Amino acid sequence: MLCTLVKTIDRWLSWAELWSLRLARFGCVLLLGAIGLITLNVFARSIFGHSLLPAAEISGYILAASTSVALAYAQLAKSHIRIDAAYHFLPRRFQRTLDIVALMAFLVFAVLITEAAWGVAAESIQRGSLSNTPLQVPLWIPQCLWVVGMLWFNVVLLLLLIRTLLAAVQRDGTTIHYWAGNETEIEDISKDLS
């Protein structure tokens, strides 16, 4: 039964890796759009003396949405910052335990942020809040995009935690390190060179 569960979680994680990469790329496209909009506004100010669109407002929404949808990919690519001054000097068993504890703490933190984000979005929906700009964007739209990205991040963290806990039950330190561990400088350099 445990082997079946491990295979199922591994399949879900493969799917999560694929969709996290797609979402991160979508976030990049959104950011490129924001850059184009800002560039267009700079030229419009130079030529016409005023902006054509409220680029600051739109780019702020884009930044929040693109960041939230890219968090899961950053976790799977091990791109989040970890402080590991003493980590690599610890015994491997203790490293693996710290990896799982760090993943649990990150999930708790992400759930709290998601809960707060949903509270803000729900209040905007309830009140019919609009942005305080000429665009008057219904605030629930960018806030819900933020919540969706955070929910995806929570799902990925939960899958990672389940997989690492299953690996701990199997006493599989290599799998724990693969999904939750911190790369050494040599692993990081090797990955960059390949």
WOLIN-V645782 format. One record per pair of residues at least 12 apart in sequence whose C-alpha atoms are under 7 Angstrom apart, sorted by sequence separation. I is the first residue (numbers start at 1). J is the second residue. D is the distance in whole Angstrom. If there is no record, write none. Layout:
<<I	J	D> <I	J	D>>
//
This chain:
<<41	53	7> <164	176	5> <41	55	7> <124	139	6> <125	140	6> <164	179	7> <124	140	5> <38	55	6> <37	55	6> <121	140	5> <160	179	7> <121	143	5> <121	144	6> <34	59	5> <34	62	7> <118	147	6> <117	147	6> <31	62	7> <30	62	6> <31	63	7> <114	147	6> <30	66	7> <114	150	6> <114	151	7> <28	66	7> <27	66	4> <27	69	7> <27	70	7> <111	154	6> <110	154	6> <24	69	6> <23	69	6> <24	70	4> <23	70	6> <107	154	6> <24	73	6> <20	70	7> <107	157	6> <107	158	7> <20	72	6> <21	73	6> <20	73	5> <17	73	7> <104	161	7> <103	161	6> <17	76	7> <100	164	7> <65	142	7> <96	173	6> <103	180	7> <68	146	6> <65	145	6> <69	149	4> <72	152	7> <96	176	6> <100	180	7> <61	142	6> <65	146	5> <68	149	5> <69	150	7> <72	153	5> <96	177	7> <99	180	6> <64	146	6> <68	150	6> <71	153	6> <99	181	5> <65	149	7> <72	156	6> <96	181	7> <16	156	7> <13	159	7> <9	159	7> <9	163	6> <6	163	7>>
//
